[in-house]
Structures are given as structure tokens and as C-alpha cells.
Amino acid sequence: MTAVLGRITIFPIKSLGGVDVESVAVLPNGALENDRRFALVDAAGRFVNGKRTAVVHGIRAEYDLAHMTVRLNAAADFSLRDQQREIGQWLSSALDIACVFAENTAGGFPDDTDAPGPTLLSTATLDEVARWFPGLTCAETRRRFRANLELAGVEPFWEDRLVGPAGTKVPFQIGRLRWLGVNPCQRCVVPSRDSASSQVTPGFQKTFAAARQSGLKSWAPRDRFDHFYCLAVNTQLSAGQLPARISVGDAVALA
């Protein structure tokens, strides 16, 4: 099977909706340009996100990255560059949590600071997970798990090949850039909730973990799974890379 990059999704505001792009620059730390560039932070410096409040799921964000603007709940338009205070005020009111709108242009606000590259899985994986839950679609599964890179042309859980034995990292290539697969991505409460209504799918985590464990592929290193509520792979950029872009259609292969 030949893996290719089938979808790129970035999430400009951490915890809010994403936007698909055909091509994206890779920052020096391995993060994708504009991914998690902005975040909501309370007075104590803690992130205000879906782990903390399900109200986040009720906020719709539509982006125009060419002009760096965002429309919130199809009603309020803001400049991401020039109206950060106003965005913070609007979101504070919507979430009923006092917060400020923070920005990090150098590398964003990744969930895994040791592996700040994009999260990666396959479309076939999303299809398979959707089959575990009656009524769940691939599109909704995609929205719940919020991966940056989606591979086409491979079988479910192909991405587990990018996880090696404990203490190792697996080199792989996307286009002309070299990457390292670091670890399975451990999930939080967010994927258990409907992305629009925030209603929890009953027994989601238990059902998911049981199916993931029983269906673990032969190429997946079992000892890297402290538990089986994991999906996608956390990555980092190999050292010494020149500035470059990745694009939909790029070949993906083990190095």
C-alpha cells in the first residue's frame, strides 16, 4: 500500500474548530503554521479548553486565513491580529470564564510539548472507529479526534507503524521532510462528546479501549500502550531540516 497525505487540518484557536488546507508551512519546532497559534488562558495561566468545559463545543469558528480573520457562531467577525482583546472578551462571555486570548507565533500551543509536530492517523482508521459506535460517522469521528494529518491509501491503524519500542522514535518521510514518530496520542474526555451538542456517547471510552486493544495490529508495539484509549501518533520534526511545506498528495513512507 502507498500512503499519501489525504487531508491537512489546522486548528488556529486551540480547542475550537479546524480548517482544512491544501498546503502548509512547517515551523522550525515542527508545528504547522497557524496550528494552535492562539489559545484561551485564564488568570492563573491555565488553558480554557474542551477538557475543562463542554461549553467550548457550542462555539463555531470559521476562518479566513488569507486575511487572518475568524467568525464566531456565524455572527461576530474579528481580526486575529488586531482584535485579540475583543476576541478574549467575546469568548469570556460565551464561556462564562474570564480569559485572555494568547498568541504564540513561534510554535503554537501544542498538547504534547515533547512532540510538537502534527498528530497523524489514516482515514481508514477513522472509518474503523466510526464502525465501533452505532450512528457515528467518519466525519464526526474526525471532528472528535482533531488530528492534523490524515493519510489515504492505507489500512486502518497503519500509523501505529510510526511507534517503536520504548525509548525509540521511528523515522518517516512526508514529501521531502523527515519526521519522527514519538508515541501514541493519549486521549481525553473530548472525543467522547458530540462535537456540536457536547452530549456524551454512553460508554465511549470503555468501548473504544476494548475495541482498540482487541484489534491492535501486529506491527503496533503493545508495550507502548499504557492503556488503549489512544488514537493517532504524536510526531516531531527531525533535526537539521530546511524550511519547507507539506501538501495534500505528498507521499508518506517509513524512512
N, C-alpha and C positions, 0 to 999 in steps of 0.2 A: 504494500500500500504506500502511496505517496502522499505525505502530509503537506498541505498548503495552508497559508493563513487565510481563513474564510471570513473573518469579521474582526474589526478593531473597535472597541468601545472604551471611551474615556468618561470619567465622572468628574467634571470640573469642580463641583462643590461636593466635598466628601459627605456621603450618606444620602445625597439626593440623586435624582435620575441621571442616566448617562446619555451620551450622544455617540452615534456611530460615525466613524470617519474612514475614508479610503486610504489615508496615509498619515503618518505622524512622526515627528522628530523624536529621537531618543535623547534624553538629557544625560549629562555626564555621570550621574549616580545610577542610571539605568531606568529611571522613571520615564513614563511617556509624557511628552509636553502637554501641559494643562490638566493632567490627571491628578485629581485630589489637590489641585493647586490652592483651592480655598477650603476653609473649614469653619465651623461654628465652635466657639470656645467660650466657656462660662468664666465667671470672675476668678475661679480657682484654677483656671488653665486646663480644665478637663473638656474633652470633646463632647459636644451635644450631637448625638447620633442615634441611629436606629436601635442600638443596643440599650440605650438609656431611655428612649421614649418612642413608642409606636406611632405617635402623632406625626413623626417625620414622614411616614408613608403616605400621608394625605397631602403632601406638598408636591406639586408637579413643577418640574423645571424644564424649560425649553431654551436651548442655547443658539446663539448666532456667534460662532467663534471668530468669524471673519471680522466682526465688529466688536467682539468681546462684550456681548450683552446677554442677559438672561431675562426670561419672562416667567414669573412665578404665579402658579394657579391661573394661568391664562388671563391674568388681569393686571399684574404690576410689572412694568418693564424697568430694568436697571442696567447701568453700565457697570461691568465687573471691575473696571479700572477706576472710575471716578465717583462711584456711589456706594462704596463699601460700607460706610456708616449707615446709609439708608437701608441697604440690604440687611445689615445686622438688626436694625430696628424692626423691619418688617418681619423677619424670621423670629425675633424675640417675641413679638406679639402673637404670631401664628402658633408658636410652640409653647407659649406661656412660660418661657425660661429666659432670663436675661442672659444675652450672649453677645459676643462681638464677632465680626466677620474677619477672619485671619487669612493671610496670604503667604505662601512660600513659593517663589518663582524658581528657586534653585532645584527643588526636588519634590515638592508637594508634601503631603501628609500621609505617607503610606501606613497601612496597618502593621506590616512587618518591617521594622526599620533595618533588620539584618538582611532582608531580601526585598529591597525597594523596587525591583523590577516589576513588570506586569504579571498578573496572575493569568494562568493559561489552562485551558481544557479543550475538549473537542465537542463539536455539535452532536456527534453520536452519543457522547456521554450525557448531554442534556436530554436527548431523546430517551435514553435508557432510564434516567432518573424520573422523568415525567411518567414513565410507564409504571413506576412503583406506587403512584398515587392516583386513584380514580379522579378524573376530571382535570388533572393538572396537564397543561400544555408545555411544549418545548419553550415557547415564547415566555410564559410565566416563570418557568424554571430558570430561564436566562435572567429575567429581571430579579429573581430572588438571590441568585448566587453571584451576580455582578462581576463576572470575570472580564478582564481586559481583552484577552486574545482568545479567539475561537478557531480551532483547527477543523478543516474539511478534508475529506478523503481518507479518513482513518476510522478504525473500530472504536467502540466505547472504551474509555479509560486508557487509550493509547498514551495519554500524558503521564501516566504512572511510570512509564519508561524513563522519565526525566527525574525520578527519585532514586538515589542509590543507597547502598548500605550506610549505616550510621557513620558519621564522620567524613562522608564523601559528598561531592557535588558532581552532577552529571553535565558534561559539556554538550551543547547542541547549537544549531545554527538557525537563524531566521534571516533569509536573504543573505546579505554579506556580513551580518553582525553575529558575533559569538556570545553565547549566553551560558549560564549555569543554572540547572535545576537544583533547588535548595532543599525544599521539604514539602510534604502535603499541606494544603491550606486547611487549617482547623476552622470550623465554622462556629458561628454564634447563634443567637436566637433569631436573627433577621430572616434566614431562609425558611423558617417555619411559618412565616406570616405571608398572607396575600399581599402583593406589592401595592395594591390600590386601597383595599379595605382595612388592612392590617389584621384581619381575622386569622387566628392561628389554625393551621391544619392539625386536627387531633392526632396525637401520637407521631408527629412528623419526625422528630429526632430519633426515637426508638426504631421506627420502621425503616428510616434511612440507614441507620447504623447496621441494622441486621442485614439488610439487602446488600449494603456495601461490603460487609465482611464475608457473606456467603458467596458473593460474586467477585471477590478480589482475584485479579488476573495473576497468572504465573509469573509475570515479569515485575509485579509490584513487590517490593521488599516489605514483608509483613512486619518486621521489627521496627519499621519507621512509623507505624501507626500505633500511637499510644491508645487511641480509640479510633472508631471508624466513622465518626461524624466529620469526615474530611472530604473535600472536593476541590479540584484544581491544584495547580502546583505554583508555589512561590518561586520567583526567579531573581537572579541578579545578573548584571552585565559583566562579561569577562573584562579583565583589566586591559588597558592599552588600546581601547577602541577609538577610532576617529569618529567625529560627529557624523551621524547617518540617520536615515529614516527607515522605517519598515512600512510595508504596504500590503493591502489585500492582494492575494495572489502569490506572495513570496513563498518560496519553498521552505519547509521546516524539516530538519533532519538531525539525527544524532551525529555529533562531530566525530 
